[in-house]
Amino acid sequence: MTSVLTVDVAIQAAEWPVLLPDAETMARETAVAAWSRVTGGSDSPAEISILLADDSAVQQLNKDHRGQDRPTNVLSFPIGTADEGDGSPVMLGDVVLACGVVAREAAAQGKPVAAHLRHLVVHGVLHLLGYDHETDPDAVSMESLEIEILQSLAIPNPYHYREAAEDTALPL
């Protein structure tokens, strides 16, 4: 099937092109890969919006929508799930990433910013498609799917870094 997903990427933070010059292209390609894997490349038109923002914008969104007054790496805002039947694209929702948080997490985990960006885009798109990680079985399912999608993009298991950090943690 031919992909009929439209991915609109907007860069709000001037830091993104400096940090990762091809962030817009990476975000778009990654969103399509995640959507295609989950939907099988559905022929129903759909649209996703990705905002590459700064930490303060994400902090405000996090405060307004989740009651948490701090920036976070990625936020997802699902909007629609079903085709309206008229052939027009269904707006699945928005994914917003915070540049500073993404850069700091990548550095702390010892992985490339590009790999972390791709992981968070996959994570955000999966939320738009109805996945969550509220229970352990759901988290395992979502993480497995993330790993599979990222491997298709030649990105290593993002949870390997978490496991490596846990293995080297010093006892308190």
NORHUZI-V237764 format. One record per pair of residues at least 12 apart in sequence whose ideal C-beta (glycine too) atoms are under 10 Angstrom apart, sorted by the first residue. I is the first residue (numbers start at 1). GAP is how many residues later the second one is. D is the distance in Angstrom with one decimal. If there is no record, write none. Layout:
# NORHUZI-V237764
i=I gap=GAP d=D
i=I gap=GAP d=D
This chain:
# NORHUZI-V237764
i=1 gap=35 d=8.7
i=1 gap=38 d=8.9
i=1 gap=39 d=6.7
i=1 gap=40 d=4.0
i=1 gap=41 d=6.9
i=1 gap=42 d=5.2
i=1 gap=43 d=10.0
i=2 gap=39 d=6.9
i=2 gap=40 d=9.9
i=2 gap=41 d=6.9
i=3 gap=29 d=5.9
i=3 gap=30 d=9.7
i=3 gap=32 d=7.5
i=3 gap=33 d=5.8
i=3 gap=36 d=9.0
i=3 gap=38 d=5.3
i=3 gap=39 d=8.4
i=3 gap=40 d=8.9
i=3 gap=42 d=9.8
i=3 gap=43 d=9.4
i=4 gap=31 d=9.8
i=4 gap=35 d=9.8
i=4 gap=37 d=8.3
i=4 gap=38 d=7.3
i=4 gap=39 d=6.0
i=4 gap=40 d=7.0
i=4 gap=41 d=4.3
i=4 gap=42 d=6.9
i=4 gap=43 d=9.5
i=4 gap=85 d=7.5
i=5 gap=23 d=9.5
i=5 gap=26 d=7.2
i=5 gap=27 d=5.6
i=5 gap=29 d=9.6
i=5 gap=30 d=4.9
i=5 gap=31 d=7.4
i=5 gap=34 d=8.2
i=5 gap=36 d=8.6
i=5 gap=37 d=8.2
i=5 gap=39 d=9.7
i=5 gap=40 d=7.7
i=5 gap=41 d=5.2
i=5 gap=42 d=7.2
i=5 gap=43 d=6.7
i=5 gap=84 d=8.4
i=5 gap=87 d=8.5
i=5 gap=120 d=9.5
i=6 gap=22 d=9.5
i=6 gap=25 d=9.8
i=6 gap=26 d=9.5
i=6 gap=39 d=7.4
i=6 gap=40 d=7.4
i=6 gap=41 d=4.5
i=6 gap=42 d=7.5
i=6 gap=43 d=9.2
i=6 gap=83 d=6.1
i=6 gap=85 d=9.4
i=7 gap=17 d=9.7
i=7 gap=20 d=7.4
i=7 gap=21 d=4.5
i=7 gap=22 d=8.6
i=7 gap=23 d=9.0
i=7 gap=24 d=4.6
i=7 gap=25 d=6.2
i=7 gap=28 d=8.3
i=7 gap=39 d=9.5
i=7 gap=40 d=7.6
i=7 gap=41 d=5.1
i=7 gap=42 d=7.8
i=7 gap=43 d=6.4
i=7 gap=85 d=10.0
i=7 gap=88 d=9.4
i=7 gap=114 d=9.4
i=7 gap=118 d=9.0
i=8 gap=20 d=8.6
i=8 gap=23 d=9.8
i=8 gap=39 d=6.9
i=8 gap=40 d=7.4
i=8 gap=41 d=4.8
i=8 gap=42 d=7.1
i=8 gap=43 d=9.1
i=8 gap=83 d=9.8
i=8 gap=86 d=9.3
i=9 gap=14 d=8.2
i=9 gap=15 d=4.7
i=9 gap=16 d=8.3
i=9 gap=17 d=9.3
i=9 gap=18 d=5.1
i=9 gap=19 d=5.4
i=9 gap=22 d=8.3
i=9 gap=39 d=9.2
i=9 gap=40 d=7.9
i=9 gap=41 d=4.7
i=9 gap=42 d=7.9
i=9 gap=43 d=6.9
i=9 gap=86 d=9.5
i=9 gap=112 d=9.6
i=10 gap=14 d=8.6
i=10 gap=17 d=10.0
i=10 gap=39 d=7.3
i=10 gap=40 d=7.4
i=10 gap=41 d=5.3
i=10 gap=42 d=7.1
i=10 gap=43 d=8.7
i=10 gap=84 d=9.8
i=10 gap=86 d=9.8
i=11 gap=12 d=7.2
i=11 gap=13 d=6.2
i=11 gap=16 d=9.3
i=11 gap=39 d=9.5
i=11 gap=40 d=8.1
i=11 gap=41 d=4.7
i=11 gap=42 d=8.5
i=11 gap=88 d=9.3
i=12 gap=39 d=5.8
i=12 gap=40 d=6.5
i=12 gap=41 d=4.5
i=12 gap=42 d=6.6
i=12 gap=45 d=6.1
i=12 gap=46 d=9.7
i=12 gap=84 d=8.8
i=12 gap=87 d=9.0
i=13 gap=38 d=9.1
i=13 gap=39 d=6.2
i=13 gap=40 d=5.4
i=13 gap=41 d=3.7
i=13 gap=42 d=8.3
i=13 gap=43 d=9.1
i=13 gap=44 d=7.4
i=13 gap=45 d=9.4
i=13 gap=84 d=9.2
i=13 gap=85 d=8.2
i=13 gap=86 d=4.7
i=13 gap=87 d=8.4
i=14 gap=40 d=8.1
i=14 gap=85 d=9.0
i=15 gap=37 d=9.0
i=15 gap=38 d=9.8
i=15 gap=39 d=6.5
i=15 gap=40 d=9.2
i=15 gap=83 d=10.0
i=15 gap=84 d=4.5
i=15 gap=85 d=7.2
i=15 gap=87 d=9.9
i=15 gap=88 d=7.9
i=16 gap=36 d=4.5
i=16 gap=37 d=8.4
i=16 gap=38 d=8.5
i=16 gap=81 d=8.5
i=16 gap=83 d=5.3
i=16 gap=86 d=9.0
i=16 gap=87 d=9.6
i=16 gap=97 d=10.0
i=16 gap=101 d=9.1
i=17 gap=35 d=8.9
i=17 gap=82 d=9.9
i=18 gap=81 d=9.1
i=19 gap=33 d=9.5
i=19 gap=80 d=6.2
i=19 gap=81 d=9.2
i=19 gap=83 d=8.1
i=19 gap=84 d=5.8
i=19 gap=87 d=9.4
i=19 gap=94 d=6.0
i=19 gap=95 d=9.6
i=19 gap=98 d=9.0
i=20 gap=32 d=8.8
i=20 gap=79 d=8.8
i=20 gap=82 d=8.8
i=20 gap=83 d=8.8
i=20 gap=86 d=9.8
i=20 gap=92 d=9.2
i=20 gap=93 d=5.5
i=20 gap=94 d=6.0
i=20 gap=96 d=9.7
i=20 gap=97 d=6.4
i=22 gap=92 d=8.0
i=22 gap=95 d=9.8
i=23 gap=27 d=9.6
i=23 gap=29 d=5.8
i=23 gap=74 d=8.8
i=23 gap=76 d=8.7
i=23 gap=79 d=9.4
i=23 gap=90 d=8.6
i=23 gap=91 d=8.1
i=23 gap=94 d=6.2
i=23 gap=98 d=9.8
i=24 gap=26 d=8.5
i=24 gap=28 d=7.2
i=26 gap=87 d=9.9
i=26 gap=88 d=6.1
i=26 gap=89 d=9.7
i=26 gap=91 d=5.9
i=26 gap=92 d=6.1
i=26 gap=95 d=7.6
i=26 gap=127 d=9.0
i=27 gap=21 d=9.7
i=27 gap=23 d=4.9
i=27 gap=24 d=9.5
i=27 gap=25 d=6.8
i=27 gap=68 d=8.2
i=27 gap=70 d=7.8
i=27 gap=90 d=6.8
i=27 gap=91 d=8.1
i=27 gap=93 d=9.3
i=27 gap=94 d=5.2
i=27 gap=97 d=9.5
i=27 gap=98 d=9.8
i=28 gap=20 d=9.2
i=28 gap=22 d=7.5
i=28 gap=93 d=8.9
i=29 gap=89 d=8.4
i=29 gap=92 d=9.0
i=29 gap=124 d=7.5
i=30 gap=20 d=9.1
i=30 gap=84 d=9.8
i=30 gap=87 d=7.6
i=30 gap=88 d=4.6
i=30 gap=89 d=8.6
i=30 gap=90 d=9.0
i=30 gap=91 d=4.2
i=30 gap=92 d=6.0
i=30 gap=94 d=9.5
i=30 gap=95 d=7.7
i=30 gap=119 d=8.1
i=30 gap=120 d=8.5
i=30 gap=123 d=6.5
i=30 gap=125 d=8.7
i=31 gap=17 d=5.4
i=31 gap=18 d=9.6
i=31 gap=19 d=6.3
i=31 gap=61 d=9.7
i=31 gap=64 d=7.4
i=31 gap=87 d=9.7
i=31 gap=90 d=5.7
i=31 gap=91 d=8.1
i=31 gap=93 d=8.2
i=31 gap=94 d=5.1
i=31 gap=97 d=9.0
i=32 gap=16 d=8.9
i=32 gap=89 d=10.0
i=32 gap=93 d=9.0
i=33 gap=85 d=8.6
i=33 gap=88 d=9.0
i=33 gap=89 d=7.5
i=33 gap=92 d=8.8
i=33 gap=116 d=5.7
i=33 gap=117 d=8.6
i=33 gap=119 d=6.0
i=33 gap=120 d=5.8
i=33 gap=122 d=10.0
i=34 gap=14 d=9.2
i=34 gap=84 d=9.4
i=34 gap=87 d=7.1
i=34 gap=88 d=4.6
i=34 gap=89 d=8.7
i=34 gap=90 d=8.6
i=34 gap=91 d=4.1
i=34 gap=92 d=6.3
i=34 gap=94 d=9.0
i=34 gap=95 d=7.7
i=34 gap=97 d=9.8
i=34 gap=111 d=8.4
i=34 gap=112 d=8.4
i=34 gap=114 d=10.0
i=34 gap=115 d=5.2
i=34 gap=116 d=9.1
i=34 gap=118 d=9.5
i=34 gap=119 d=9.4
i=35 gap=13 d=7.1
i=35 gap=57 d=8.0
i=35 gap=87 d=9.8
i=35 gap=90 d=6.0
i=35 gap=91 d=9.4
i=35 gap=93 d=8.5
i=35 gap=94 d=7.1
i=35 gap=114 d=9.6
i=36 gap=113 d=9.0
i=36 gap=116 d=9.2
i=37 gap=85 d=8.9
i=37 gap=88 d=9.6
i=37 gap=89 d=9.4
i=37 gap=92 d=9.7
i=37 gap=108 d=7.3
i=37 gap=111 d=7.0
i=37 gap=112 d=5.1
i=37 gap=115 d=7.1
i=38 gap=84 d=10.0
i=38 gap=87 d=8.0
i=38 gap=88 d=7.1
i=38 gap=90 d=9.7
i=38 gap=91 d=5.1
i=38 gap=92 d=8.8
i=38 gap=93 d=8.0
i=38 gap=107 d=7.4
i=38 gap=111 d=8.4
i=39 gap=90 d=7.4
i=42 gap=41 d=8.7
i=42 gap=48 d=9.9
i=43 gap=40 d=9.8
i=44 gap=38 d=8.6
i=44 gap=39 d=4.4
i=44 gap=40 d=9.6
i=44 gap=41 d=9.5
i=44 gap=43 d=8.9
i=44 gap=45 d=8.5
i=44 gap=46 d=7.0
i=45 gap=38 d=7.8
i=45 gap=39 d=10.0
i=45 gap=42 d=7.0
i=45 gap=43 d=6.9
i=45 gap=44 d=3.9
i=45 gap=45 d=7.1
i=46 gap=34 d=8.2
i=46 gap=35 d=9.6
i=46 gap=37 d=8.2
i=46 gap=43 d=5.6
i=46 gap=44 d=5.0
i=46 gap=45 d=7.7
i=46 gap=46 d=5.3
i=46 gap=47 d=9.9
i=46 gap=82 d=9.3
i=46 gap=83 d=9.5
i=47 gap=32 d=9.3
i=47 gap=33 d=9.0
i=47 gap=41 d=9.4
i=47 gap=42 d=4.4
i=47 gap=43 d=7.1
i=47 gap=44 d=5.0
i=47 gap=45 d=6.6
i=47 gap=46 d=9.1
i=48 gap=28 d=9.8
i=48 gap=31 d=9.6
i=48 gap=41 d=9.7
i=48 gap=43 d=8.0
i=48 gap=44 d=5.2
i=48 gap=45 d=6.7
i=48 gap=46 d=7.6
i=48 gap=47 d=6.7
i=48 gap=73 d=9.5
i=48 gap=76 d=8.8
i=48 gap=77 d=6.5
i=48 gap=80 d=6.4
i=48 gap=81 d=9.5
i=49 gap=28 d=8.9
i=49 gap=30 d=9.1
i=49 gap=42 d=7.6
i=49 gap=43 d=8.8
i=49 gap=44 d=7.4
i=49 gap=45 d=4.6
i=49 gap=46 d=7.3
i=49 gap=47 d=8.9
i=49 gap=79 d=9.8
i=50 gap=24 d=9.8
i=50 gap=44 d=7.4
i=50 gap=45 d=4.8
i=50 gap=46 d=7.6
i=50 gap=47 d=7.3
i=50 gap=71 d=6.8
i=50 gap=74 d=7.7
i=50 gap=75 d=8.7
i=51 gap=24 d=9.1
i=51 gap=26 d=9.9
i=51 gap=43 d=6.5
i=51 gap=44 d=7.3
i=51 gap=45 d=4.5
i=51 gap=46 d=7.3
i=51 gap=47 d=9.8
i=52 gap=43 d=9.6
i=52 gap=44 d=8.2
i=52 gap=45 d=5.6
i=52 gap=46 d=8.9
i=52 gap=47 d=6.7
i=52 gap=50 d=9.0
i=52 gap=65 d=8.6
i=52 gap=69 d=9.9
i=53 gap=18 d=9.2
i=53 gap=22 d=9.1
i=53 gap=43 d=5.4
i=53 gap=44 d=6.6
i=53 gap=45 d=6.0
i=53 gap=46 d=7.0
i=53 gap=47 d=9.8
i=53 gap=48 d=10.0
i=54 gap=17 d=8.5
i=54 gap=43 d=10.0
i=54 gap=44 d=6.7
i=54 gap=45 d=5.5
i=54 gap=46 d=6.7
i=54 gap=47 d=9.6
i=55 gap=15 d=9.1
i=55 gap=16 d=4.0
i=55 gap=17 d=9.2
i=55 gap=18 d=9.9
i=55 gap=43 d=4.8
i=55 gap=44 d=6.8
i=55 gap=45 d=4.1
i=55 gap=46 d=5.8
i=55 gap=47 d=9.4
i=55 gap=48 d=9.7
i=55 gap=49 d=9.2
i=56 gap=15 d=7.3
i=56 gap=42 d=8.7
i=56 gap=44 d=8.9
i=57 gap=14 d=8.5
i=57 gap=39 d=7.5
i=57 gap=41 d=7.5
i=57 gap=42 d=9.5
i=58 gap=12 d=9.1
i=58 gap=13 d=4.6
i=58 gap=14 d=6.3
i=58 gap=15 d=8.2
i=58 gap=16 d=8.3
i=58 gap=17 d=6.4
i=58 gap=38 d=5.9
i=58 gap=39 d=7.5
i=58 gap=40 d=3.7
i=58 gap=41 d=8.7
i=58 gap=42 d=8.8
i=58 gap=43 d=7.0
i=58 gap=44 d=9.7
i=59 gap=12 d=4.2
i=59 gap=13 d=8.1
i=59 gap=39 d=7.7
i=59 gap=41 d=9.9
i=59 gap=42 d=9.2
i=61 gap=14 d=5.6
i=61 gap=16 d=8.3
i=61 gap=33 d=9.5
i=61 gap=35 d=6.1
i=61 gap=37 d=9.2
i=62 gap=13 d=6.3
i=62 gap=34 d=9.2
i=62 gap=36 d=8.8
i=65 gap=12 d=7.3
i=70 gap=31 d=9.2
i=71 gap=27 d=4.8
i=71 gap=28 d=9.5
i=71 gap=29 d=7.0
i=71 gap=30 d=5.1
i=71 gap=31 d=9.9
i=71 gap=33 d=9.8
i=72 gap=24 d=9.3
i=72 gap=25 d=9.5
i=72 gap=26 d=6.6
i=72 gap=29 d=6.4
i=73 gap=23 d=9.8
i=73 gap=24 d=6.7
i=73 gap=25 d=6.1
i=73 gap=26 d=9.9
i=73 gap=27 d=9.7
i=73 gap=28 d=4.7
i=73 gap=29 d=5.6
i=73 gap=30 d=10.0
i=73 gap=31 d=9.1
i=73 gap=32 d=5.9
i=73 gap=33 d=9.7
i=73 gap=43 d=8.1
i=73 gap=44 d=9.7
i=73 gap=46 d=9.3
i=73 gap=47 d=5.5
i=73 gap=50 d=8.6
i=73 gap=51 d=9.4
i=74 gap=21 d=6.5
i=74 gap=22 d=6.9
i=74 gap=23 d=5.2
i=74 gap=24 d=7.6
i=74 gap=27 d=8.5
i=74 gap=28 d=8.0
i=74 gap=42 d=10.0
i=74 gap=43 d=9.5
i=74 gap=45 d=9.1
i=74 gap=46 d=4.3
i=74 gap=47 d=7.7
i=74 gap=48 d=9.8
i=74 gap=49 d=6.0
i=74 gap=50 d=4.8
i=74 gap=51 d=9.9
i=74 gap=53 d=8.5
i=75 gap=19 d=8.1
i=75 gap=20 d=7.3
i=75 gap=21 d=4.7
i=75 gap=22 d=8.1
i=75 gap=23 d=8.3
i=75 gap=45 d=10.0
i=75 gap=49 d=7.5
i=75 gap=52 d=8.9
i=76 gap=16 d=9.6
i=76 gap=17 d=6.4
i=76 gap=18 d=7.3
i=76 gap=19 d=5.3
i=76 gap=20 d=7.9
i=76 gap=44 d=9.9
i=76 gap=47 d=7.9
i=76 gap=48 d=4.5
i=76 gap=49 d=7.8
i=76 gap=50 d=8.3
i=76 gap=51 d=3.7
i=76 gap=52 d=5.6
i=76 gap=53 d=9.6
i=76 gap=55 d=9.7
i=76 gap=56 d=9.7
i=77 gap=15 d=9.8
i=77 gap=16 d=5.0
i=77 gap=17 d=4.5
i=77 gap=18 d=7.8
i=77 gap=19 d=7.6
i=77 gap=47 d=9.3
i=77 gap=50 d=8.8
i=77 gap=51 d=8.0
i=78 gap=13 d=9.7
i=78 gap=14 d=6.8
i=78 gap=15 d=4.2
i=78 gap=16 d=8.6
i=78 gap=17 d=9.9
i=78 gap=46 d=10.0
i=78 gap=49 d=6.6
i=78 gap=50 d=5.0
i=78 gap=51 d=8.3
i=78 gap=52 d=7.6
i=79 gap=12 d=5.0
i=79 gap=13 d=6.4
i=79 gap=14 d=4.3
i=79 gap=15 d=7.4
i=79 gap=49 d=8.1
i=80 gap=12 d=5.9
i=80 gap=13 d=7.3
i=80 gap=48 d=9.2
i=81 gap=12 d=9.2
i=81 gap=47 d=8.8
i=81 gap=48 d=8.2
i=81 gap=49 d=6.8
i=91 gap=37 d=9.7
i=92 gap=33 d=8.1
i=92 gap=35 d=9.9
i=92 gap=36 d=4.6
i=92 gap=37 d=7.1
i=92 gap=38 d=9.7
i=93 gap=31 d=8.8
i=93 gap=32 d=9.0
i=93 gap=34 d=8.1
i=93 gap=35 d=4.3
i=93 gap=36 d=9.2
i=94 gap=30 d=8.7
i=94 gap=34 d=8.1
i=95 gap=25 d=8.2
i=95 gap=26 d=6.5
i=95 gap=27 d=9.8
i=95 gap=28 d=8.6
i=95 gap=29 d=3.5
i=95 gap=30 d=6.4
i=95 gap=31 d=10.0
i=95 gap=32 d=7.8
i=95 gap=33 d=6.8
i=96 gap=28 d=7.9
i=97 gap=19 d=9.5
i=97 gap=20 d=6.9
i=97 gap=23 d=5.7
i=97 gap=24 d=7.3
i=97 gap=26 d=9.9
i=97 gap=27 d=7.4
i=98 gap=22 d=9.3
i=99 gap=14 d=9.3
i=99 gap=18 d=9.5
i=101 gap=15 d=9.8
i=101 gap=19 d=9.3
i=102 gap=14 d=5.7
i=102 gap=15 d=6.1
i=102 gap=17 d=9.6
i=102 gap=18 d=6.5
i=103 gap=13 d=8.3
i=103 gap=14 d=9.5
i=104 gap=12 d=9.9
i=105 gap=14 d=9.7
i=105 gap=15 d=8.7
i=105 gap=56 d=9.5
i=106 gap=13 d=9.4
i=106 gap=14 d=9.8
i=106 gap=55 d=9.2
i=108 gap=53 d=8.9
i=108 gap=57 d=8.4
i=109 gap=49 d=8.2
i=109 gap=51 d=9.4
i=109 gap=52 d=4.1
i=109 gap=53 d=7.4
i=109 gap=55 d=8.6
i=109 gap=56 d=7.0
i=110 gap=51 d=6.4
i=110 gap=54 d=8.0
i=110 gap=55 d=8.5
i=111 gap=44 d=9.1
i=111 gap=45 d=7.9
i=111 gap=47 d=7.4
i=111 gap=49 d=8.8
i=111 gap=50 d=5.5
i=112 gap=43 d=8.8
i=112 gap=44 d=9.7
i=114 gap=41 d=8.2
i=115 gap=35 d=7.8
i=115 gap=38 d=9.1
i=115 gap=39 d=9.5
i=115 gap=40 d=4.9
i=115 gap=41 d=7.0
i=115 gap=43 d=7.0
i=115 gap=46 d=9.2
i=116 gap=39 d=9.2
i=116 gap=42 d=7.3
i=116 gap=45 d=9.1
i=117 gap=38 d=9.7
i=118 gap=28 d=9.9
i=118 gap=31 d=8.8
i=118 gap=32 d=6.3
i=118 gap=35 d=6.0
i=118 gap=36 d=9.7
i=118 gap=37 d=5.3
i=118 gap=40 d=8.6
i=119 gap=27 d=6.7
i=119 gap=28 d=9.3
i=119 gap=30 d=9.2
i=119 gap=31 d=6.1
i=119 gap=34 d=9.7
i=119 gap=36 d=6.9
i=119 gap=37 d=9.8
i=119 gap=38 d=9.5
i=119 gap=39 d=4.2
i=119 gap=40 d=9.2
i=119 gap=42 d=9.8
i=120 gap=26 d=9.7
i=120 gap=38 d=8.9
i=121 gap=28 d=9.7
i=121 gap=29 d=9.9
i=121 gap=32 d=10.0
i=122 gap=20 d=9.7
i=122 gap=23 d=8.2
i=122 gap=24 d=5.2
i=122 gap=25 d=9.3
i=122 gap=26 d=9.6
i=122 gap=27 d=5.0
i=122 gap=28 d=6.2
i=122 gap=30 d=10.0
i=122 gap=31 d=8.5
i=122 gap=33 d=8.7
i=122 gap=36 d=8.8
i=123 gap=19 d=7.8
i=123 gap=20 d=9.2
i=123 gap=22 d=9.8
i=123 gap=23 d=6.1
i=123 gap=26 d=9.7
i=123 gap=27 d=9.9
i=123 gap=35 d=8.8
i=125 gap=21 d=9.8
i=125 gap=24 d=8.8
i=126 gap=15 d=9.8
i=126 gap=16 d=5.9
i=126 gap=17 d=9.8
i=126 gap=19 d=6.4
i=126 gap=20 d=6.8
i=126 gap=23 d=8.3
i=127 gap=15 d=8.6
i=129 gap=16 d=9.7
i=131 gap=12 d=10.0
i=131 gap=14 d=7.0
i=131 gap=15 d=9.0
i=133 gap=13 d=9.8
i=143 gap=14 d=9.1
i=143 gap=15 d=8.6
i=143 gap=16 d=6.1
i=143 gap=19 d=10.0
i=144 gap=15 d=9.7
i=146 gap=12 d=6.9
i=146 gap=13 d=8.2
i=147 gap=12 d=7.0
i=147 gap=13 d=9.1
